[in-house]
Amino acid sequence: MTLLVVGASAGGLATVETLRRKGYADRITVLGAERHLPYDRPPLSKQVLSGQWEPARTRLRPADRLSTLDTEFLLGDAAIALDVRERTVHTASGRALTADEIVLATGLRPRTFPGQSGLDGVHVLRTLDDALALRADLLSCSRAVVVGDGVLGTEIAACIAGMGVPVTLAGPQPAPLAAQFGPVVSGLLAELHESRGVSLRLGAAVTGLDSHDGRVTGVRLETGEVLPADVVVVAFGAAPATDWLEGSGLATANGVVCDSRCRAADGIYAVGDVARWHHEALDMTLRLENRTNATEQAAHVATVILGDDRPYLPVPYFWTDQFDTKIHVHGTLFPDAEVSFVEGSVADRRFVAEYRRNGVVTGVLGWNMPKQARLRRPGVLVGGKP
């Protein structure tokens, strides 16, 4: 038996580590598009961007620890095609890698504006190299604009403000993360950002970028307003990295479509941000973009490969750190849910909120109360369908 993991990511590494820990002794190869050994992505928008961490600190495991996994890492070589029938992955360098089992862990690709790649001063933040390039530009920046009012955009804006760089956060929602948190908690997040110096230009879509002599000069809003900037971070979402699977025969629709065991085809699985699987308890297909799910789903797929035929049934979870605020979410927060504060104090900015829909608790949110939110996790009804 042989196993090929496509993606030297947290999910890819967790697949390998779980298999080895549970006794899998056959050959494993990990193929990675980046030149780096597996590293952690959440610190990129915080500790790495701010300069608190050196890049080496993001490594998930030291090189000597990886060597104990008896795994071949082929790095800096992107997958460009998959032959499902032959279970063969073709790479940019011309390799043809065949395995009995293949795990897809290719993650996401940032969405961008047309033509932005040719402009100096315009950045995305997905990889370690992206974070380092953005930081270098920010160190000589007079005004930055972050386009995107979701988790990544708000984290980046908070980090830039903490670096002392004037920054504006732009996006179509009425408040940051309004679609995830609803009006009450997203309003508190808006207050937090404004109190720390972030200028908010929300409620209007961004229509494009202005430039002069090949460098970005501003961000255009649908209202006609132009936000001046010499550095722009485009963070309005990402798409599953499935373009290389076109023509493979796998179903791709907002991710690699899988069954409840995260199986996309016989002998082929998907984990992490790229996987869209059938959640049996919710009776719906689900794709989660967060670090916790990537490793938990990878560990589950490893057990399925080893013969433990069980569905993957997680309670959705994510967290975000912004300034000195830590927000932890368990379950699903519908924006039209009834929100009640069940512990702590909103005035003290330390509380737990329950989100109810049709009388059912579908999610809990902890604002600077991670332990208390986690303790309420068992009360989230996983089967509370939207």
Beta strands, then each sheet from edge to edge (+ up, - down):
strand 1: 2-6
strand 2: 27-31
strand 3: 71-74
strand 4: 79-83
strand 5: 88-91
strand 6: 96-98
strand 7: 101-104
strand 8: 108-110
strand 9: 122-123
strand 10: 144-147
strand 11: 167-171
strand 12: 199-202
strand 13: 206-212
strand 14: 215-221
strand 15: 226-228
strand 16: 231-234
strand 17: 238-240
strand 18: 256-257
strand 19: 263-265
strand 20: 268-270
strand 21: 275-279
strand 22: 284-286
strand 23: 317-322
strand 24: 325-331
strand 25: 338-345
strand 26: 350-357
strand 27: 360-367
sheet 1: 3+ 2+ 1+ 7+ 20+ 19-
sheet 2: 4+ 5- 6+
sheet 3: 8+ 17-
sheet 4: 9+ 16+ 10+ 11+ 12+
sheet 5: 13+ 14- 15+
sheet 6: 18+ 21+ 22-
sheet 7: 23+ 24- 27+ 26- 25+
end
